[in-house]
């Protein structure tokens, strides 16, 4: 051939036009390639051997035919007529054989070779054939592994030709692919379709080692901003220069090929497209080489968002995603959860993401061991959660509750255990007060728990024991005020109006009346759903708060320093204004004290009236307790509560209870007070 051939494709057939007729036909998959044997035999040991085997088979067939004719000529003849017929037949066969040899000399024999299970399929064979014809080919991270496997399959070693395809692909692997995380990830993805041959050649392990080594030895801050390095090149030119093939800039071909695969800005996106078995090997290698928890966690988050459907609104399911069945999703979820670092996340695995994993684990019936790992992980960063995160639907057929309260209770317990372990005497300035950091975290989680209790309290299947157990899962100092907890109790009593008296008192006992604001106390004092003893306790502590407030107001003027009186020469309008302001302030304080004193006297009178009413109500209820059923008890409770309101003479205006509002004096008591019998 004087120059490179010009291949062309016609349907499912591929032709190489060089001015000479094709003498070998290759069948690769559903494609047929019409080529010439000499360019291929010079570089492919396998094709050379297959052509030689066909020549040997054809020669043996000819030898057998000639031998059969000779044997027939030497057979004994019985008559002269038979001899004449045999001679004429042999002459005709010899003439046909001579004519066939002349035709074969004029037209070359066409070889038919079928390459079954060719690595990479027809496209890879086409690239290898172009290489044999001397056409410049384009090497990328996506086709380098199939070409390396095809070169091994075709036996294109240095023994047949210098700088053959095996050596060219090995050089490109070492210099361009295995030096970059993103490129090694793409090459590893291409190994999945050639797993057996790529594994035997060591290509899989080399890519895995490259990724793990680069990740372990790099700065984590740079890894997550790693730019995509698209390496593509030519065997006979540097990768940075444009490669021309038949007058076409291969940069255009390279850009079109990029669009067939997902573009990425970091190696995490490339690794997330790996199959589960391949991804496991990468994670195990990263952990073995000491990769930082941030890098491992970031990779797991990207992989889970890519492969688990519905885990995140921003997740995209790739068309060739390996996880399709429920079993594979469960296996993937166990892999992600099992490799998450146990310590608190540094921002890669957000609490919202972890709760998404937990919901999916509940749906897929992931084993309890994996769920425990995930719940402990969530507990370490529970202060970052929201109410929506906690509302996990109940997928168990054992419990009839709407939400999985058992799971949330375990998470709060894990949080409390880890908070107590990590509590350090480190203080930070906040609003001119020194408050330990773990106390502030505990307070935020306490508000979150109160919001969750108020949300699930309306569930008719939530038992009172479980409600109380969840309300008391955190210590007393987790709440500055119990307004949020009181609101949850009020919602629970409203949704469960058929509770017995003992159950109501047990539910109300979770609230510390000394930690209620004035608004909450006013609301509770006329709340008909509360038992009588709870109302009495609220009024008692409200009166106690007023006494402390009055005492503090009376002491306040004595502690206030006297204003400095200016000299007579400067005493004028300014001095008169200061004196008038002081008089006005004292008058306001006197009015406030009078109002508080009147309020205290009013509460004392009402408390005395309530004591008398309690004795009357107890006597009346005690006489009818043994003769009434559950429904009559319900009616009696309602009527007695109305009668109680009238007898106690409560005239407070109902106000909305605002959780944790700081507008009254905080109680100094630190222990929870149970309802007195």
C-alpha positions in Angstrom: 0.0 0.0 0.0 1.3 3.4 -0.9 -0.6 5.2 1.9 -3.2 4.9 4.7 -6.4 3.3 3.7 -9.7 5.0 3.7 -12.2 2.9 5.6 -15.9 3.3 5.0 -19.0 1.9 6.7 -22.0 0.5 4.8 -24.7 -0.6 7.2 -23.4 -3.5 9.2 -20.4 -3.9 7.0 -17.0 -2.0 7.2 -14.8 -1.7 4.2 -11.2 -0.6 3.8 -10.6 0.7 0.2 -7.0 0.7 -0.9 -7.4 -0.2 -4.5 -7.0 -3.9 -3.8 -9.9 -6.3 -3.2 -10.4 -7.5 0.4 -9.1 -11.0 1.0 -10.2 -11.5 4.6 -13.6 -11.0 6.3 -13.9 -10.6 10.1 -17.1 -11.1 12.0 -17.1 -9.2 15.3 -20.4 -9.0 17.0 -23.0 -7.8 14.5 -20.4 -6.1 12.3 -18.6 -7.5 9.3 -15.1 -6.1 8.4 -13.7 -6.6 4.8 -9.9 -6.1 5.2 -6.6 -7.3 3.9 -4.7 -10.0 5.7 -1.1 -8.8 5.3 -1.3 -5.5 7.3 -3.1 -7.4 10.1 -0.8 -10.4 10.1 2.2 -8.3 10.4 1.1 -6.9 13.8 -1.4 -9.4 15.1 -0.1 -12.8 16.1 -3.6 -14.2 16.6 -4.7 -13.2 13.1 -1.5 -14.6 11.6 -2.1 -17.9 13.3 -5.8 -18.1 12.2 -4.9 -17.3 8.6 -2.2 -20.0 8.6 -4.6 -22.5 10.1 -7.0 -21.9 7.3 -4.3 -22.3 4.7 -3.2 -25.5 6.2 -6.8 -26.8 6.3 -7.3 -25.9 2.7 -4.1 -27.6 1.6 -5.0 -30.7 3.5 -8.4 -30.8 1.8 -6.7 -30.5 -1.6 -4.3 -33.3 -0.8 -7.2 -35.6 0.3 -9.0 -34.9 -3.0 -5.9 -35.8 -5.1 -5.3 -38.9 -3.1 -8.9 -40.0 -3.6 -8.6 -39.5 -7.4 -5.3 -41.5 -7.4 -6.9 -44.3 -5.4 -9.8 -44.4 -7.8 -7.5 -44.6 -10.8 -5.7 -47.6 -9.3 -8.9 -49.6 -8.6 -9.3 -53.0 -10.6 -11.3 -52.8 -13.8 -13.7 -55.6 -14.8 -14.4 -54.7 -18.4 -13.1 -52.4 -21.2 -16.2 -50.2 -21.2 -15.8 -49.5 -17.4 -12.2 -48.6 -18.0 -13.1 -46.1 -20.7 -15.7 -44.4 -18.4 -13.2 -44.1 -15.5 -10.6 -42.6 -17.8 -13.0 -40.0 -19.2 -14.2 -39.1 -15.7 -10.7 -38.6 -14.3 -9.7 -36.5 -17.3 -12.7 -34.2 -16.7 -11.8 -33.8 -12.9 -8.2 -33.0 -13.8 -9.3 -30.3 -16.3 -11.7 -28.8 -13.7 -9.0 -28.8 -11.1 -6.5 -27.0 -13.5 -9.2 -24.4 -14.3 -9.9 -23.9 -10.6 -6.1 -23.3 -9.9 -6.0 -20.8 -12.7 -9.0 -19.0 -11.3 -7.5 -19.0 -7.8 -4.3 -17.5 -9.1 -6.3 -14.7 -10.8 -8.6 -14.1 -7.7 -7.2 -14.4 -4.2 -8.9 -16.8 -1.8 -11.1 -14.9 0.8 -10.6 -15.9 4.4 -13.5 -15.9 6.9 -12.5 -15.4 10.6 -15.0 -15.0 13.4 -13.8 -13.3 16.6 -16.1 -14.4 19.3 -16.4 -12.3 22.5 -13.9 -9.7 21.2 -12.9 -7.2 24.0 -14.7 -3.9 23.5 -16.8 -5.1 20.6 -16.8 -3.8 17.0 -15.7 -0.2 17.9 -12.6 -1.4 19.6 -11.7 -3.8 16.7 -12.2 -0.9 14.3 -9.6 1.1 16.2 -7.2 -1.8 16.4 -7.6 -2.3 12.6 -6.9 1.3 11.9 -3.7 1.0 14.0 -2.6 -1.9 11.9 -3.2 0.1 8.7 -1.1 3.0 10.1 -4.0 5.4 10.7 -3.5 7.7 13.7 -5.9 6.7 16.4 -7.2 8.7 19.4 -6.6 7.3 22.9 -8.8 8.5 25.9 -9.4 7.3 29.4 -12.6 5.6 28.2 -11.1 3.5 25.4 -7.6 2.8 26.7 -8.6 -0.3 28.7 -10.7 -1.9 25.9 -7.8 -1.3 23.5 -5.2 -2.8 25.9 -7.4 -5.9 26.3 -7.9 -6.1 22.5 -4.2 -5.8 22.0 -3.7 -8.7 24.3 -6.4 -10.7 22.6 -4.9 -10.1 19.2 -1.3 -10.8 20.5 0.0 -7.4 19.3 3.4 -7.6 21.0 6.8 -6.2 20.3 7.9 -9.6 18.9 5.9 -8.9 15.7 6.4 -5.2 15.3 8.2 -2.4 17.0 6.0 0.0 19.1 3.1 -2.3 18.7 -0.3 -1.7 20.3 0.4 -3.3 23.6 3.4 -1.1 24.3 1.5 2.0 23.1 -1.4 1.5 25.3 0.8 0.7 28.3 2.7 3.9 27.8 -0.4 5.9 27.6 -1.8 4.3 30.8 1.3 5.1 32.8 1.9 8.6 31.5 -1.6 10.0 31.1 -4.2 7.9 32.9 -2.7 6.6 36.1 -1.4 10.1 37.1 -4.8 11.7 37.5 -7.7 10.7 39.8 -10.4 11.6 37.4 -8.8 9.8 34.5 -8.1 6.7 36.5 -11.8 6.6 37.6 -13.0 6.7 34.0 -10.6 3.9 33.1 -11.8 1.8 36.0 -15.4 2.3 34.9 -14.5 1.0 31.5 -13.1 -2.2 33.1 -16.6 -3.3 34.2 -17.5 -4.6 30.8 -14.1 -6.5 30.5 -13.8 -7.5 34.1 -12.2 -11.0 33.6 -9.6 -10.0 31.1 -8.9 -6.6 32.7 -8.5 -8.4 36.1 -6.1 -10.9 34.6 -4.0 -8.1 33.1 -3.9 -6.2 36.4 -5.7 -3.2 35.0 -8.4 -3.1 37.7 -6.0 -3.2 40.6 -3.7 -0.6 39.0 -6.6 1.9 38.7 -7.8 1.2 42.2 -4.3 1.7 43.6 -3.9 4.9 41.7 -7.2 6.4 43.1 -6.5 5.3 46.6 -2.9 6.5 46.6 -3.7 9.9 45.1 -6.6 10.5 47.5 -4.6 9.5 50.6 -1.6 11.7 49.7 -3.6 14.8 48.6 -5.0 17.7 50.5 -8.7 17.1 51.3 -9.5 20.7 50.5 -8.1 20.3 47.0 -9.7 17.0 46.3 -13.3 18.4 46.3 -12.4 21.1 43.9 -10.3 18.8 41.6 -10.8 20.0 38.0 -11.6 17.4 35.4 -8.5 16.7 33.4 -9.6 15.3 30.0 -6.5 13.4 28.7 -6.7 12.4 25.1 -3.9 11.9 22.8 -2.3 10.3 19.8 0.3 7.6 19.7 2.6 9.6 17.4 2.0 13.1 18.8 1.7 14.8 22.2 -1.7 14.9 23.9 -1.8 18.7 24.0 -1.6 19.0 20.2 -4.6 18.5 18.0 -4.7 15.2 16.2 -5.8 15.1 12.6 -7.4 12.0 11.1 -8.5 12.1 7.5 -8.6 15.9 7.8 -10.9 16.0 10.8 -9.8 17.6 14.1 -10.1 14.9 16.7 -10.9 17.6 19.2 -14.4 17.7 17.7 -14.6 14.0 18.1 -13.4 14.2 21.7 -16.0 16.8 22.6 -18.7 14.7 21.1 -17.5 11.7 23.0 -17.6 13.7 26.2 -21.3 14.3 25.8 -21.9 10.6 25.8 -20.6 10.4 29.3 -21.6 12.6 32.3 -19.3 15.6 32.7 -17.9 16.3 36.2 -15.9 18.9 38.0 -14.4 16.5 40.5 -13.3 12.9 40.8 -16.2 12.2 43.2 -18.6 12.4 40.2 -16.5 9.9 38.2 -16.2 7.5 41.1 -19.9 7.6 41.8 -20.6 6.0 38.4 -18.7 2.9 39.3 -20.6 -0.4 39.9 -21.0 -1.5 43.5 -18.4 -4.2 43.4 -15.8 -1.9 41.9 -16.7 0.9 44.3 -16.3 -1.4 47.3 -12.7 -2.1 46.2 -12.0 1.6 45.9 -13.4 2.4 49.3 -11.5 -0.5 50.9 -8.3 0.6 49.3 -8.8 4.2 50.4 -9.4 3.2 54.0 -6.4 0.9 53.9 -4.1 3.7 52.7 -5.3 6.1 55.4 -7.6 8.5 53.5 -9.1 11.2 55.7 -12.7 10.7 57.0 -13.7 13.8 55.1 -12.7 12.3 51.8 -14.2 8.9 52.5 -17.4 10.6 53.7 -17.6 12.9 50.7 -17.2 9.9 48.3 -19.9 7.9 50.1 -22.3 10.9 50.0 -21.8 11.4 46.2 -22.2 7.7 45.5 -25.3 7.3 47.5 -27.0 10.4 46.0 -26.1 9.1 42.5 -27.3 5.5 42.9 -30.1 5.4 45.5 -33.3 6.6 43.9 -35.3 9.2 45.8 -32.6 9.8 48.4 -32.2 13.5 47.4 -34.2 15.8 45.2 -31.0 16.8 43.5 -29.9 13.2 42.7 -29.9 12.0 39.2 -30.3 8.4 38.2 -27.8 7.5 35.5 -29.2 5.4 32.6 -26.6 2.7 33.2 -26.7 2.9 37.0 -25.7 -0.5 38.5 -28.3 -0.4 41.3 -31.7 -1.4 40.0 -33.2 -4.1 42.2 -34.2 -3.8 45.8 -31.6 -6.4 46.9 -28.8 -4.4 45.2 -30.1 -1.1 46.8 -30.1 -2.8 50.2 -26.5 -4.0 49.6 -25.5 -0.6 48.5 -27.1 1.0 51.6 -25.3 -1.3 53.9 -22.0 -0.5 52.2 -22.5 3.2 52.5 -23.6 3.0 56.2 -20.9 0.6 57.1 -18.1 2.8 55.8 -19.3 6.1 57.2 -16.8 7.5 59.7 -18.3 7.1 63.2 -17.3 10.6 64.3 -19.3 13.8 63.8 -19.5 14.8 60.2 -17.5 17.9 59.1 -20.1 19.0 56.6 -20.0 16.3 53.9 -22.7 14.1 55.3 -25.4 16.5 56.4 -27.9 15.6 59.0 -30.6 15.8 56.3 -28.7 13.3 54.2 -28.3 10.9 57.1 -32.0 11.0 57.9 -32.7 10.3 54.2 -30.5 7.2 54.5 -32.4 6.2 57.6 -35.8 6.5 55.9 -34.5 4.5 53.0 -33.1 1.9 55.4 -36.6 1.6 57.0 -38.2 1.0 53.6 -35.7 -1.5 52.4 -35.7 -3.5 55.7 -31.9 -3.0 56.2 -30.5 -5.1 59.1 -30.7 -3.7 62.6 -26.9 -3.5 62.9 -26.7 -1.0 60.0 -29.5 1.0 61.3 -27.9 1.2 64.7 -24.7 2.6 63.1 -26.7 5.2 61.3 -28.7 6.2 64.4 -25.5 6.7 66.4 -24.1 8.8 63.6 -27.2 11.0 63.6 -27.1 11.3 67.3 -23.6 12.8 67.2 -25.0 15.8 65.2 -28.6 15.9 66.2 -28.5 19.7 67.0 -28.3 20.2 63.2 -31.6 18.4 62.5 -35.0 20.0 61.9 -38.5 18.9 62.8 -39.1 17.7 59.2 -36.0 15.4 59.5 -37.4 13.7 62.6 -40.8 12.9 61.1 -39.9 9.4 59.9 -43.0 7.4 58.8 -43.5 4.1 60.6 -43.0 1.2 58.2 -43.2 -1.5 60.8 -46.3 -3.8 61.0 -45.8 -4.3 64.7 -46.4 -0.8 65.8 -49.6 1.1 64.7 -48.2 4.6 65.2 -48.0 7.0 62.4 -44.3 8.0 63.0 -41.4 5.9 64.1 -41.2 7.2 67.7 -39.0 4.3 68.9 -36.3 5.2 66.4 -36.3 8.9 67.4 -36.2 8.0 71.1 -33.0 5.9 70.4 -31.5 8.8 68.5 -32.1 11.2 71.4 -30.5 8.7 73.8 -27.4 8.3 71.6 -27.2 12.1 71.5 -27.3 12.4 75.3 -24.7 9.7 75.7 -22.3 11.3 73.2 -22.9 14.8 74.6 -22.0 13.7 78.2 -18.9 12.0 76.9 -17.7 15.0 74.9 -18.7 17.6 77.5 -15.6 19.8 78.3 -15.3 22.7 80.6 -14.8 25.1 77.7 -16.7 28.4 78.0 -17.5 30.9 75.3 -18.8 34.5 75.6 -22.4 34.8 74.5 -24.6 37.8 75.5 -22.2 38.7 78.4 -22.7 35.2 79.9 -20.4 32.2 80.0 -22.3 29.1 78.9 -20.7 25.8 78.1 -21.0 24.9 74.4 -22.5 21.5 75.2 -25.2 23.2 77.3 -26.2 25.4 74.4 -26.3 22.3 72.1 -28.4 20.5 74.7 -30.9 23.4 74.8 -31.3 23.5 71.1 -32.0 19.7 71.1 -34.5 20.3 73.9 -36.5 22.7 71.8 -36.3 20.2 68.9 -37.7 17.5 71.1 -40.6 19.7 72.3 -41.5 20.5 68.7 -41.5 16.8 67.8 -43.6 15.9 70.8 -46.2 18.5 69.8 -46.3 17.1 66.3 -46.7 13.4 67.3 -49.0 14.0 70.3 -52.1 14.0 68.1 -51.5 10.4 67.1 -54.3 8.4 68.6 -52.1 5.3 68.8 -49.4 7.0 70.9 -49.6 5.5 74.4 -49.2 7.8 77.4 -46.3 5.8 78.7 -44.4 6.2 75.5 -45.2 9.9 75.4 -43.9 10.4 79.0 -40.8 8.3 78.3 -39.9 10.4 75.2 -40.6 13.7 77.1 -38.2 12.7 79.9 -35.4 11.3 77.7 -33.5 14.6 78.2 -32.4 16.0 81.6 -34.1 19.0 83.2 -31.4 21.5 82.2 -32.1 20.8 78.6 -35.0 23.2 78.8 -34.8 26.8 80.0 -38.6 27.0 80.0 -41.2 24.2 79.8 -43.7 26.1 77.6 -43.0 24.0 74.6 -43.4 20.8 76.6 -46.6 22.1 78.1 -47.9 22.8 74.6 -47.2 19.2 73.6 -49.0 18.0 76.8 -52.0 20.1 75.9 -52.1 18.7 72.4 -51.8 15.2 73.7 -54.7 15.7 76.2 -56.9 17.2 73.5 -56.3 14.2 71.2 -56.7 11.6 74.0 -59.7 12.8 75.9 -60.6 9.3 77.1 -57.6 9.1 79.4 -58.1 8.0 83.0 -57.3 10.4 85.8 -54.1 8.6 86.7 -52.9 8.8 83.1 -53.6 12.5 82.9 -51.7 13.2 86.0 -48.8 11.1 84.7 -48.7 13.0 81.4 -48.9 16.4 83.2 -46.2 15.4 85.6 -43.6 15.7 82.8 -44.0 19.5 83.0 -42.1 21.5 85.6 -44.6 24.2 86.7 -41.8 26.4 88.1 -40.4 26.7 84.5 -43.5 28.0 82.9 -43.8 31.6 81.7 -46.6 33.9 82.9 -48.5 33.3 79.6 -48.2 29.6 80.0 -49.4 29.8 83.6 -52.4 31.9 82.7 -53.3 29.4 79.9 -52.9 26.4 82.2 -54.9 28.0 85.1 -58.1 27.8 83.0 -57.3 24.8 80.9 -60.2 22.4 81.4 -58.2 19.5 80.0 -55.7 19.6 82.9 -56.5 17.7 86.1 -57.3 19.7 89.2 -54.1 19.1 91.0 -52.1 20.3 88.0 -54.1 23.6 88.0 -53.5 24.0 91.7 -49.8 23.5 91.3 -49.7 26.0 88.4 -51.5 28.6 90.5 -49.2 28.0 93.5 -46.1 28.5 91.6 -47.6 31.5 89.8 -48.2 33.1 93.2 -44.6 32.2 94.2 -43.3 33.9 91.2 -45.2 37.0 92.0 -43.9 37.0 95.5 -40.3 36.8 94.2 -41.0 39.5 91.7 -42.5 41.8 94.3 -39.5 41.1 96.7 -37.1 41.9 93.9 -38.9 45.1 93.1 -38.9 46.3 96.7 -35.1 45.6 97.0 -34.4 47.3 93.7 -34.6 50.9 94.8 -32.4 50.3 97.8 -29.6 48.9 95.6 -29.9 51.6 93.0 -27.1 54.2 93.5 -28.2 57.7 94.3 -27.8 60.2 91.4 -25.0 62.6 91.8 -26.4 66.0 92.7 -24.6 68.8 90.7 -23.3 71.9 92.3 -25.5 74.9 93.1 -24.0 76.9 90.3 -24.8 74.4 87.7 -28.2 73.3 89.2 -30.9 74.7 86.9 -33.1 73.3 84.2 -30.9 70.1 83.9 -31.2 69.4 87.6 -34.9 70.0 87.6 -35.3 67.5 84.7 -33.3 64.8 86.5 -35.3 65.3 89.6 -38.6 65.1 87.8 -37.5 61.9 85.9 -36.6 60.2 89.2 -40.0 61.2 90.7 -41.8 59.8 87.7 -39.9 56.6 87.8 -40.6 56.1 91.5 -44.3 56.7 90.8 -44.3 54.0 88.1 -42.5 51.6 90.4 -45.1 52.3 93.2 -47.9 51.6 90.8 -46.3 48.3 89.7 -45.9 47.2 93.2 -49.5 48.0 94.0 -50.6 46.1 91.0 -48.5 43.1 92.0 -49.7 43.3 95.6 -53.3 43.3 94.5 -52.6 40.4 92.2 -51.0 38.4 95.0 -54.0 39.1 97.3 -56.3 38.0 94.5 -54.4 34.7 94.1 -54.5 34.1 97.8 -58.2 34.5 97.9 -58.7 32.2 94.9 -56.3 29.6 96.4 -58.4 29.6 99.6 -61.6 29.2 97.5 -60.0 26.4 95.5 -59.1 24.5 98.7 -62.7 24.5 99.8 -63.8 23.5 96.3 -61.3 20.6 96.2 -62.8 19.1 99.3 -66.3 19.3 97.9 -65.3 17.9 94.6 -63.4 15.0 96.1 -66.4 14.2 98.3 -68.8 14.2 95.4 -66.5 12.3 93.0 -65.7 9.7 95.7 -69.4 8.9 96.3 -70.0 8.2 92.6 -66.7 6.6 91.6 -67.8 3.0 92.2 -71.2 3.3 90.4 -70.2 4.9 87.1 -68.6 3.3 83.9 -66.1 4.8 81.5 -68.6 6.9 79.6 -70.2 8.3 82.8 -66.7 9.0 84.1 -66.1 11.0 81.0 -69.3 13.0 81.4 -68.6 13.5 85.1 -65.1 14.7 84.4 -66.5 17.2 81.9 -69.2 18.5 84.2 -66.9 18.6 87.2 -64.3 20.5 85.2 -67.0 23.1 84.3 -68.2 23.2 87.9 -64.6 23.5 89.1 -64.1 26.5 86.9 -67.2 28.3 88.3 -66.4 27.4 91.9 -62.7 28.5 91.6 -63.7 31.8 90.1 -60.9 31.9 87.4 -61.3 35.1 85.5 -58.1 35.1 83.5 -58.0 36.0 79.8 -56.8 33.2 77.6 -53.4 33.9 75.9 -51.3 32.0 73.4 -48.5 30.1 75.0 -45.2 31.0 73.4 -42.5 28.4 73.9 -39.3 29.5 75.6 -40.2 33.2 75.8 -38.0 34.9 78.4 -40.2 37.6 80.0 -40.5 36.5 83.6 -38.1 35.7 86.4 -36.6 32.2 86.0 -37.1 29.7 88.8 -33.9 28.8 90.6 -35.1 25.3 91.3 -33.3 22.7 89.1 -35.2 19.5 89.9 -38.5 18.4 88.4 -41.5 18.6 90.8 -44.0 15.8 90.6 -47.6 16.4 91.3 -48.5 16.0 94.9 -51.2 13.5 95.7 
